[in-house]
Amino acid sequence: MGSAGLGLTDVDDIDFDDLTSPRLTDVQRQILEFTEAKRVDFDVDRMLAEAIEQAGVDDLDDTDGFGDRLGAHLAAIEADTGLTQLTRSSLRQRVVRVLRNRLSLTDLIKRYPEIESTPIEAPFIVVGMPRSGTTHLVNLIAADPRRRALPYWESQEPIPARGEGPGILGVDPRYARAKSEHDALMASAPVVAAMHDRFPEAIEEEVELLDLDLAAYVLEWHARVPDWRDYYLGLDQTRHYAYMRKVLQALTFLRGPGTWVLKSPQHCEQLGPLMATFPDATVAFTHRDPVAVIQSAITMMAYSDRLRRTSIEPGWLLDYWSDRVRRLLSACVRDRDLVPAERSIDIGFHHLNGNEMPWLEKLYEVGGVEMTPKVRKRFQQYLDGNPRGKHGRIRYDLQRHFGISAGELRGRFDFYFDRFDVRPET
């Protein structure tokens, strides 16, 4: 079954028979024809002026080398010559949004300095590879109404611009913008929902907040930027994680409570900075066969690249992301003991398929948090309403699409199987 033009309401299996040689839908062709007509420019002064106009304030807080990181960020984007103008436009909008968010945060803390003393109390933090169940687990834990989480719409615009509030119907304009973007994505690339549906209410990664400091690995998911990867890995993340905590404090100040559930794969290689920033955290590690992680990630990216890039290049995706996952997992194996055993658990992906409740009980036990009957009911309601494959299941084929067998790829990760309870998947 082909997938380029599928809706997902009645799809059981999605077979990418055109993954590396895409057959575009009429909508997709029209989008590209329209956007390719004009080259997108990354002029720093112009982007900053747009951000200042949107924020209504002009202090960017460039006291810690932010300008240097901005320059490295933009240089990495410009070095990727395979981007479509559609992608360049979305990345430009992202940079303007980062600048606007940073301006608004700086202004908010100037007006309310007590934000920086707002407590972030004993968070639950989910740490694991992309596609390893982290999204499922964090959304599940977020069903506990006592705990604050970061919905996607808020992750993209965490701080409202000065003077911007809900309209006459009570809808936050930040939410409305996120919904509009999601609707456009579903029209142009509907299979994305089966892979990683970032609808406005979905719980998102807090490294999106770290991006206000331009110090996260996020750009790697949007473009081919090995220079940015190397630059990011050379940064003092303890300092930047402290900035991320400051954004969380601002969000708590704007809308509590201060007890968070957080998650990100990036934390796998930043466990030292993570624990220095959140020393009272309880951490849930998720573990999955790296073959399944890589094939899911690169299939998702190859599908998205039919609009994002001028060519797919499956070999590049395999090489880069198998290396990137190896780096993340190597750091996790190296630093796992930095997280106290009495404040952490390790969950195999095979336990996140209908058998979550005992693991939730264990997480709450080591976190010293009572799981009330009301919370237990909320968890079960979430599980009942969100079975795996809800939006359709992807049929992966590493050999056909990427020219490598599962066994050959798995052999690169013996160190990870030796350390954790990970089951090979077919």
C-alpha positions in Angstrom: 0.0 0.0 0.0 1.4 3.4 -1.0 1.3 6.2 1.5 2.1 9.6 0.1 -1.5 10.7 -0.2 -3.1 8.7 2.5 -5.4 10.0 5.3 -5.0 7.9 8.4 -8.5 7.3 9.7 -8.8 3.8 8.4 -5.2 2.7 7.8 -3.9 -0.4 9.4 -0.5 -0.9 7.7 1.4 1.9 6.0 3.9 0.6 3.4 6.3 3.1 2.0 6.7 1.8 -1.5 7.9 5.2 -2.6 10.0 6.2 0.4 13.3 6.9 -1.5 11.6 7.9 -4.9 8.6 9.8 -3.7 5.4 10.2 -5.7 4.1 13.6 -4.6 0.5 14.4 -4.2 -1.1 17.3 -6.0 -1.1 19.3 -2.7 2.6 18.6 -2.1 3.6 19.6 -5.6 1.6 22.8 -5.4 3.3 23.6 -2.0 6.8 23.1 -3.5 6.1 25.0 -6.7 4.8 28.0 -4.7 7.6 28.1 -2.1 10.6 27.4 -4.5 9.9 30.5 -6.5 11.8 32.8 -4.1 15.0 32.1 -2.1 14.7 32.6 1.7 17.3 34.9 3.2 18.8 34.6 6.7 19.7 38.2 7.4 20.4 38.5 11.1 19.5 42.1 11.5 16.2 41.7 9.6 15.2 38.6 11.6 16.0 40.4 14.9 14.0 43.4 13.8 11.0 41.1 13.1 11.4 39.5 16.5 11.6 42.9 18.3 8.5 44.0 16.5 6.6 40.9 17.5 7.8 41.0 21.1 7.4 44.7 21.7 10.7 44.8 23.6 14.3 44.9 22.4 16.6 43.4 25.1 17.9 40.1 23.8 20.2 39.4 26.9 23.3 38.8 24.8 25.6 38.6 27.8 26.8 34.9 27.6 27.8 34.5 24.0 24.3 34.1 22.6 25.4 36.0 19.4 28.2 33.5 18.8 25.8 30.6 19.1 23.3 32.4 16.8 26.1 32.8 14.2 27.0 29.1 14.4 23.4 28.1 14.2 22.8 30.1 11.0 26.1 29.1 9.5 25.2 25.4 9.9 21.9 26.0 8.2 23.5 27.8 5.3 26.0 25.0 4.9 23.2 22.6 4.1 22.7 23.1 0.4 20.1 20.4 0.0 17.2 22.2 1.7 14.1 23.3 -0.1 13.0 26.9 0.2 10.0 25.5 2.2 12.4 24.2 4.8 14.6 27.3 4.7 11.4 29.3 5.3 10.3 27.1 8.3 13.8 27.3 9.8 13.9 31.1 9.4 10.5 31.3 11.1 11.9 29.1 13.8 14.9 31.4 14.4 12.7 34.5 14.5 10.4 32.6 17.0 13.5 31.7 19.2 14.6 35.4 19.2 11.0 36.6 20.0 10.7 34.1 22.8 14.1 35.1 24.3 13.2 38.7 24.1 9.9 38.1 25.9 11.5 35.9 28.6 14.1 38.6 29.3 11.4 41.2 29.6 9.2 39.0 31.8 12.0 38.3 34.3 12.9 42.1 34.4 9.3 42.8 35.4 9.0 39.9 37.8 12.4 39.0 39.2 10.9 36.6 41.7 10.6 34.2 38.7 14.2 33.2 39.3 13.4 32.0 42.8 10.3 30.0 41.8 10.9 26.4 42.9 10.9 23.5 40.4 10.0 20.6 42.8 11.2 17.0 42.4 10.4 16.5 38.7 9.9 13.2 37.0 12.2 13.1 33.9 11.9 10.5 31.1 15.2 9.8 29.4 15.5 7.5 26.3 16.1 7.3 22.6 13.7 8.8 20.1 11.1 6.2 19.2 11.7 4.3 22.4 8.4 5.0 24.2 9.4 8.3 25.8 6.5 10.2 24.2 4.0 7.6 25.2 5.4 7.5 28.8 5.5 11.3 29.3 2.0 11.8 27.9 0.8 9.0 30.3 2.5 10.6 33.3 1.1 14.0 32.3 -2.4 12.5 32.8 -1.7 13.1 36.5 -3.4 16.5 37.1 -1.0 17.3 40.0 1.9 17.4 37.5 2.9 20.2 35.1 3.9 19.2 31.5 4.9 21.1 28.4 2.3 20.9 25.6 3.6 21.3 22.0 1.8 24.7 21.5 3.5 26.1 24.6 6.9 24.7 23.7 6.9 26.7 20.5 6.0 30.0 22.2 6.5 29.6 25.9 6.2 33.3 26.8 3.4 35.4 25.4 4.4 38.6 23.7 3.6 41.7 25.8 0.0 42.7 25.3 -1.0 39.4 23.6 -3.6 37.4 25.3 -6.7 35.2 24.6 -9.2 36.7 22.1 -12.9 37.1 22.6 -13.4 33.4 22.4 -10.8 32.7 25.1 -8.3 31.0 22.8 -4.7 31.7 23.4 -3.3 33.0 20.0 -0.2 30.8 20.6 -2.4 27.7 20.6 -4.3 28.9 17.6 -1.0 29.3 15.6 0.2 25.8 16.6 -3.1 24.3 15.5 -3.0 26.1 12.2 0.6 24.7 11.6 -0.5 21.2 12.6 -3.5 21.4 10.2 -1.2 22.4 7.4 1.1 19.6 8.1 -1.7 17.0 8.1 -2.8 18.3 4.8 0.7 18.1 3.3 2.2 15.0 5.0 -0.6 13.0 6.8 1.5 9.9 7.5 3.4 12.0 10.1 0.6 11.2 12.6 1.5 7.5 12.5 5.1 8.3 13.3 5.1 11.2 15.7 2.0 13.3 15.8 2.8 16.7 17.3 -0.7 18.0 17.7 -1.0 21.2 19.9 -1.9 19.4 23.1 0.8 16.6 22.8 3.5 16.8 25.5 6.7 18.0 24.0 10.4 18.0 25.0 11.8 20.7 27.2 14.9 21.0 25.0 12.7 23.1 22.8 13.0 25.6 25.7 16.8 25.1 25.7 16.6 26.3 22.1 15.9 29.8 23.5 19.5 29.7 24.4 20.5 28.1 21.1 22.3 25.3 22.9 20.3 22.1 22.1 20.6 19.3 19.5 17.2 20.2 18.1 18.5 21.6 14.8 19.9 18.2 13.9 16.3 17.0 13.4 15.5 19.8 10.9 18.6 19.9 8.7 21.9 18.1 8.0 24.2 20.0 10.3 27.2 18.0 11.5 29.0 21.3 12.2 26.2 22.2 14.7 26.4 18.8 16.3 30.1 19.3 17.0 29.5 22.9 18.2 26.7 21.8 20.5 28.7 18.9 22.0 31.5 21.4 22.8 29.2 23.7 24.9 29.1 23.8 28.7 25.6 22.3 29.0 25.5 22.8 32.8 25.2 26.5 32.1 22.6 26.1 29.4 20.5 23.6 31.4 20.4 26.3 34.1 18.9 28.6 31.4 16.3 25.9 30.5 15.4 25.7 34.2 14.9 29.4 34.2 12.4 29.1 31.3 10.6 26.4 33.3 10.5 28.7 36.3 8.9 31.4 34.1 6.3 28.9 32.8 5.5 27.8 36.4 5.1 31.5 37.3 2.7 32.0 34.4 0.8 28.8 34.9 1.6 26.3 37.7 2.0 23.9 39.3 5.7 23.6 39.8 5.9 19.8 39.9 6.9 18.9 36.3 7.2 15.8 34.1 10.0 16.3 31.5 11.5 14.2 28.8 14.1 14.3 26.0 16.5 11.9 24.2 19.2 14.6 24.5 19.4 14.0 28.2 21.0 10.6 27.4 24.3 12.4 26.6 23.8 15.1 29.2 23.1 13.2 32.4 25.7 15.2 34.4 24.2 18.6 33.5 20.7 17.2 34.0 21.3 16.0 37.5 23.3 19.1 38.4 20.2 21.2 37.3 17.5 18.9 38.8 19.3 17.1 41.8 16.0 16.0 43.3 14.6 14.5 40.1 13.3 10.9 39.7 14.4 9.6 36.3 12.7 6.9 34.2 15.0 5.5 31.5 13.3 3.8 28.5 15.3 1.2 26.5 14.7 -0.2 23.1 16.5 -2.2 20.4 18.6 0.5 18.6 17.6 -1.1 15.3 14.0 -0.3 15.9 14.9 3.2 17.0 17.1 4.0 14.0 14.8 2.5 11.4 11.8 4.4 12.8 13.7 7.7 13.0 15.3 7.5 9.5 12.1 6.3 7.9 10.3 9.2 9.4 13.0 11.6 8.2 13.1 10.1 4.7 9.4 10.5 4.4 9.5 14.1 5.6 12.4 14.8 3.2 10.1 14.6 0.2 9.1 18.1 1.1 12.1 19.2 3.2 14.9 18.4 0.8 15.8 18.3 -2.9 16.8 14.6 -2.6 16.3 11.8 -0.1 19.8 10.3 0.3 18.9 7.2 2.4 22.6 6.3 2.9 23.3 9.7 4.5 20.4 9.2 6.9 21.6 5.7 7.9 25.2 6.8 8.5 24.4 9.9 10.4 21.7 8.7 12.6 23.2 5.3 13.4 26.3 7.2 14.5 24.2 9.8 16.4 22.2 7.1 18.3 25.5 5.3 19.1 26.9 8.5 20.6 23.8 9.0 22.7 23.7 5.5 23.9 27.4 5.4 24.6 27.1 8.4 26.8 24.0 6.9 28.6 25.9 3.7 29.3 28.9 5.7 30.5 27.0 8.1 32.8 23.9 6.0 33.9 25.3 5.7 37.5 25.3 9.5 37.8 21.6 9.1 38.5 21.1 7.6 41.9 19.7 4.0 41.7 17.2 4.8 44.5 15.7 7.7 42.4 15.5 6.0 39.0 14.1 3.0 37.1 14.9 1.4 33.8 12.0 0.3 31.6 12.3 -1.9 28.5 10.2 -0.9 25.5 8.5 -4.3 25.7 6.9 -3.2 29.0 5.2 -0.2 27.3 2.6 -2.2 25.5 -0.3 -2.7 27.9 1.8 -3.5 31.0 2.6 0.1 32.0 0.8 0.2 35.4 3.3 -1.8 37.4 6.1 0.5 36.1 4.1 3.6 37.0 3.6 2.3 40.5 7.4 1.7 40.7 8.2 5.1 39.4 5.8 6.8 41.9 7.3 4.6 44.7 10.9 5.6 44.1 9.8 9.2 43.6 8.0 9.2 46.9 4.7 10.2 45.4 1.3 8.7 46.2 -0.6 7.2 43.3 -4.2 8.0 44.3 -7.2 6.1 43.0 -8.1 9.2 41.0 -4.7 9.3 39.3 -4.7 5.6 38.7 -8.1 6.0 36.9 -6.7 8.8 34.8 -3.7 6.6 33.8 -6.0 3.8 32.8 -8.2 6.1 30.8 -5.2 7.4 28.9 -4.0 3.8 28.2 -7.4 2.7 27.0 -7.7 5.7 24.6 -4.1 5.5 23.2 -3.2 2.0 22.1 -0.1 1.6 20.1 -0.7 2.0 16.4 -3.7 4.2 17.0 -3.0 6.2 13.8 -1.8 3.2 11.7 1.3 1.1 11.8 4.4 1.6 9.7 5.9 -1.3 7.9 9.6 -0.8 8.0 12.1 -2.4 5.6 15.7 -1.5 6.4 17.2 -3.7 3.6 14.9 -2.4 0.9 15.1 1.3 1.8 18.6 1.7 3.4 20.6 -1.3 2.2 21.4 -2.8 5.6 20.2 -5.8 7.5 18.8 -5.6 11.1 21.5 -8.0 12.3 24.4 -5.9 10.8 23.1 -2.7 12.3 22.4 -4.3 15.7 25.9 -5.6 15.9 27.1 -2.0 16.4 25.4 -1.8 19.7 26.6 -4.8 21.7 27.7 -2.4 24.5 24.1 -1.3 25.0 22.6 -4.8 25.1 25.3 -5.8 27.6 24.3 -3.0 30.0 20.5 -2.9 29.9 17.5 -5.2 29.5 16.9 -4.6 25.8 15.1 -7.2 23.6 16.0 -7.4 19.9 13.0 -6.7 17.7 12.5 -8.2 14.2 
